[in-house]
């Protein structure tokens, strides 16, 4: 039996609200009831290694500090690192600052590549940034709602209505996620910056159920 549209959109609205609240740092003491879809986001395994995840946080902090020194109040630059590949979004005053931001981040230790999506515009208003935050939550909730995707395999960033997709995914997953987001309310454009892996590599990354031996287990020496 098909899900009634009102029921589906109710679930999506709850998921969107939960993702936005979690993303803005709601206190762990605050009561928050979420659907099973959001639980899937929280428990799904990140496909980066633990070392890469830690390094990404370090890259973001180091890059932000250096950009503060180099750009200061002349613009607003957001840094997102995924598997040591860095996305720059936001606004700067001129082309010189756009290139300066890219060079500054490229020089940060362990950065393997920079995607420079900075716009030559005035700094986005609070209303625009709030709209982008809500759209990020809606996009993440849409990925959760797509039951044939592992939502936590994707990292979603939004700037001025454009949704940027990062992650380690197969071509099939990349195409499906793009389709989902292009049909999500409010998304003006989807930019894919994903690292494509094979189906075989994905199978190796999947956690093994308890009690299932690895391929080498049980072999004679």
matplotlib code that plots the C-alpha trace (Angstrom):
import matplotlib.pyplot as plt

x = [0.0, 1.4, 2.2, -0.3, 1.3, 0.3, 2.0, 5.1, 5.5, 4.8, 7.7, 9.9, 9.0, 9.8, 13.1, 14.0, 13.3, 15.4, 18.3, 18.3, 18.1, 20.9, 23.1, 22.7, 23.9, 20.7, 21.5, 21.6, 19.3, 16.6, 13.7, 13.7, 11.6, 12.6, 11.4, 13.2, 14.6, 16.7, 17.9, 19.3, 21.3, 22.8, 23.8, 24.9, 28.6, 30.7, 32.8, 35.9, 38.5, 38.5, 41.9, 40.4, 37.5, 39.7, 42.0, 39.1, 38.1, 41.7, 41.8, 38.7, 40.0, 43.4, 42.0, 39.4, 42.2, 44.4, 41.5, 40.6, 44.2, 44.2, 40.7, 39.4, 36.1, 36.4, 34.2, 32.6, 34.3, 33.0, 35.3, 34.1, 36.6, 35.7, 38.4, 40.9, 39.2, 38.1, 35.0, 35.0, 31.6, 30.5, 31.2, 34.3, 34.7, 36.9, 38.8, 42.0, 40.5, 38.8, 42.2, 43.9, 41.4, 42.1, 45.9, 45.6, 43.6, 45.6, 48.7, 47.1, 48.7, 47.2, 44.8, 44.6, 42.4, 40.3, 36.9, 36.6, 32.9, 33.3, 31.1, 32.0, 29.0, 28.2, 28.1, 24.9, 22.2, 21.1, 17.9, 19.7, 22.0, 19.0, 17.3, 20.4, 20.5, 16.9, 17.5, 20.4, 18.2, 15.5, 18.1, 19.4, 15.9, 15.1, 18.2, 17.0, 13.5, 15.0, 15.2, 17.6, 20.4, 22.7, 22.1, 25.2, 27.5, 26.8, 27.9, 25.5, 26.5, 24.2, 25.1, 22.6, 20.2, 22.9, 23.4, 26.9, 27.2, 30.4, 31.1, 32.5, 29.8, 29.2, 28.1, 24.7, 24.4, 25.6, 23.1, 20.2, 21.1, 21.3, 17.9, 16.4, 17.8, 16.9, 13.3, 13.6, 11.7, 13.9, 17.0, 18.0, 21.1, 23.0, 26.8, 28.5, 31.9, 31.8, 34.6, 33.3, 34.1, 33.3, 30.5, 33.3, 34.9, 31.5, 31.0, 34.3, 33.4, 30.1, 30.1, 29.9, 27.0, 28.1, 29.2, 30.0, 33.6, 35.9, 37.0, 40.3, 38.7, 38.7, 41.3, 44.0, 47.5]
y = [0.0, 3.4, 6.0, 8.8, 12.1, 13.9, 11.1, 11.2, 15.0, 14.9, 12.4, 14.6, 17.7, 16.0, 14.7, 18.2, 19.8, 17.2, 17.5, 21.3, 21.2, 18.7, 20.7, 23.8, 22.2, 21.6, 20.7, 17.0, 17.7, 19.1, 16.7, 15.7, 13.0, 11.9, 9.3, 6.2, 7.9, 10.4, 7.5, 6.0, 9.1, 9.0, 5.4, 4.9, 4.4, 7.2, 5.9, 7.9, 6.3, 7.6, 9.2, 11.1, 12.3, 13.7, 15.2, 16.9, 18.7, 19.8, 21.1, 23.1, 24.7, 25.5, 26.8, 29.0, 30.5, 31.3, 32.8, 35.0, 36.4, 36.8, 37.9, 39.2, 41.2, 41.5, 38.4, 35.4, 32.1, 28.7, 25.7, 22.2, 19.3, 15.8, 13.1, 16.0, 17.6, 21.1, 23.0, 26.8, 28.6, 32.1, 35.5, 37.7, 41.3, 40.6, 38.1, 38.7, 37.6, 34.6, 33.4, 34.3, 32.2, 29.2, 29.5, 29.9, 26.7, 24.8, 25.4, 23.9, 20.6, 17.5, 19.2, 17.1, 19.5, 22.6, 23.3, 27.1, 28.0, 31.5, 34.1, 37.8, 39.2, 41.1, 38.9, 36.9, 38.3, 36.5, 35.6, 34.0, 32.0, 30.8, 29.8, 27.8, 26.1, 25.1, 23.8, 21.7, 20.1, 19.5, 18.0, 15.7, 14.6, 13.9, 11.6, 9.8, 9.5, 7.7, 4.2, 3.0, 5.4, 5.5, 9.1, 9.4, 8.5, 12.0, 15.4, 18.2, 21.9, 24.7, 28.2, 30.6, 27.8, 25.6, 22.2, 20.8, 17.0, 15.4, 11.8, 8.5, 6.8, 4.6, 6.0, 4.5, 6.3, 9.6, 9.5, 8.6, 11.3, 13.9, 12.9, 13.1, 16.5, 18.0, 17.1, 18.7, 21.9, 25.0, 23.4, 25.6, 23.6, 20.5, 20.5, 17.1, 16.9, 13.2, 10.7, 7.8, 4.3, 0.9, -1.4, -3.9, -1.2, -0.3, -4.0, -4.0, -0.8, -2.2, -3.3, -7.1, -8.6, -10.1, -13.7, -13.5, -14.5, -12.5, -14.0, -15.2, -16.7, -20.5, -21.0, -23.6, -22.1]
z = [0.0, -1.0, 1.7, 1.8, 0.6, 3.9, 5.9, 3.9, 4.1, 7.9, 8.3, 6.1, 8.1, 11.4, 10.0, 8.6, 12.0, 13.8, 11.5, 11.7, 15.5, 15.8, 13.3, 15.4, 18.6, 20.6, 24.1, 24.9, 27.8, 25.5, 24.9, 21.2, 19.7, 16.2, 13.7, 12.7, 9.6, 11.7, 13.8, 10.6, 10.0, 13.4, 13.5, 9.9, 9.5, 8.1, 5.2, 6.2, 8.5, 12.0, 11.2, 8.2, 10.2, 12.9, 10.3, 8.5, 11.8, 12.2, 8.6, 9.1, 12.2, 10.8, 7.5, 9.4, 11.5, 8.6, 6.5, 9.5, 9.4, 5.6, 4.7, 8.0, 7.6, 3.9, 3.3, 4.8, 4.0, 5.1, 5.1, 4.7, 4.7, 3.7, 3.4, 3.2, 0.2, 1.1, -0.2, 0.2, 0.1, 1.0, -0.3, -0.9, -2.2, -5.2, -7.3, -5.5, -2.2, -3.8, -5.1, -1.8, 0.1, -2.2, -1.9, 1.9, 2.3, -0.2, 1.9, 5.0, 6.1, 4.6, 2.3, -0.9, -3.0, -2.9, -4.5, -4.7, -4.8, -3.3, -4.9, -5.6, -3.7, -0.6, 2.5, 2.7, 5.0, 8.2, 6.4, 3.5, 5.9, 7.9, 4.6, 3.6, 7.0, 6.7, 3.1, 4.3, 6.9, 4.3, 1.9, 4.6, 5.5, 1.9, 1.7, 4.9, 3.3, 0.3, 1.8, -0.9, 0.3, 3.3, 4.2, 6.4, 3.5, 2.2, 3.5, 2.5, 2.4, 1.2, 0.0, -1.6, -2.5, -4.1, -2.5, -2.5, -2.1, -0.8, 0.3, -0.7, -2.7, -5.7, -9.1, -8.4, -5.1, -6.5, -9.3, -7.0, -4.4, -7.1, -8.3, -4.8, -4.1, -7.5, -6.6, -3.1, -2.5, -2.5, -4.1, -7.0, -8.0, -7.0, -7.3, -7.0, -5.4, -4.4, -4.4, -6.5, -5.3, -6.8, -5.6, -4.6, -2.4, -0.9, 0.0, 1.9, 3.8, 5.0, 8.6, 9.0, 11.0, 14.3, 14.0, 10.3, 9.7, 7.5, 4.2, 5.8, 8.9, 9.0, 6.3, 6.9, 7.6]

ax = plt.figure().add_subplot(projection="3d")
ax.plot(x, y, z, "-o")
ax.set_aspect("equal")
plt.show()
